[in-house]
Structures are given as C-alpha cells and as structure tokens.
Amino acid sequence: MNRAQFIEKFANKNDIPIKMADKIVSTILNEIKNALIQEKRVEIRGFGSFSVKEYKPYSGRNPKTGEKIEIKKKSAPVFKVSKIYKNDLIKGK
C-alpha cells in the first residue's frame, strides 16, 4: 500500500474528505520526523516506536577496489514494532 492508497482508505474508514485525511496523515508523519530530527523517541502504544540509532565510525572496504576506507560516525532512523502488533501479525489477524 502506498501513501495515496493509505490516505484514501483512512478517509473512507473515517468518513472524511481525502484532503482532510491527507492533512492529518501529513501532520502525523511530519511530527514523527521532527521528533527524530531532535533525536527524540516516538512511541505509539500497540504499534511500535521510532528512534534514532547512532553508529560509531568503523573501517570498511570499497567493494569495487577492495581498498580500505574509514566510515564516519552516522545516525539512522529505526522502527521497532510492538510485541502486541508483532504477535497479531504472526497469528495473521
């Protein structure tokens, strides 16, 4: 399911116009993004949590040349699904 399909389904389930559903979904996603930019954790009970993981610098190799290179410190967003949601997915609910 892509974003447009999600918004359409959200609008239909909540009996609201698509423009309003788009605004609601955009606001939620932007707030999650802004929290992650500030390195805050976002937890949605029963769904999962979003956080930023810090990776230390390390030595790596260029796959084409085999040359040793130093990989700089970096951060990346991480999503961890909640146990409740994970169990529901496993059971096929």
N, C-alpha and C positions, 0 to 999 in steps of 0.2 A: 504494500500500500504506500503510495507517495503522499506528499503533503496535501495536494489538492483533493485527493480521494478522502484523506482523513478529515479535512475541513468539511467536505460535503456530507460525510457520514455524521460528523459531530453536529452539523446544522440540522440535519434531518432528525436525529435522535432527540434533540433539544427543541425542535420546532422553532428555530430562529433563522433569520436570513443568513445567507452564505457570507455576506460582507461582515456581519457581526461575529459570526463564528471565526472568520479569518482574523479579525482583530483580537479576539480572545486568545486564539492559539498563538498568534504572533506575540502577544503580550507575555504569555506564559514562557514561551521559548526565549524571548529577549531577557526576561528576569533571570532565568536559569543561566543564560550566557553571561549576564552582568555579574552574577554572584560568582561564577567560575573565574571571570577576569579578576575579581577581587580576592581570589583564592579561598572563597567560602564554600562550604559543603551544602548541598541541597538535598534534603531527604523528603521523599513523598511516600508516606507510610503505605504499605501494601503494594507498592510498585517498585521502588528502588531508590538509589542515591547516586548523585553526581558529585564528583570531586576532581581535584587536580593532583596528579601524581608527579613528583619530582624525580627525574632520572639523573644520576651522577655522571660525570664525564667518564669515558672509558676508551680503550684502544680498540680499533676495528680494522678491517681490511677493505680496500677498494675491490669489489667483486670482479671488475674488468682486468685490473693490472696486478692485483694481489698486494699492492703497496700498503704498508701500514699507515693508518691515519688516526688522529685523535678526534673522538666525537665529543662535542661540547655538552655541557650540562643543558638539560631541556626539561620542559614540563608538557604534560598532555592530559586532556580531559579523560576521565574514566567513569563508566557507568557500572554499578553493581546492582543486579536485580535482587529484590527482596525474597526472603525464604518463602513467604506465603505465595507470591506470584510464581516463583520457580516451581514450587510444588504443584500449583494449578496447571502450569504448562506441561509438567511431566505426566500428570494424570489426564491431560487432554481436555480440560474444562474450557 
